[in-house]
């Protein structure tokens, strides 16, 4: 579905999104329910930028 060039570009971006979300949770910077944050991050990673608007609600 994706070319090798696309994978090489997007995989590190998605990994950074997941890492940053986990870091925010671990440091207590986020006061939201941890499961809700995890679901929104997963939604963004799986559905891509089209889900970003929905993830912010």
Order of alpha helices (4+ residues) and beta strands (2+ residues): alpha-alpha-alpha
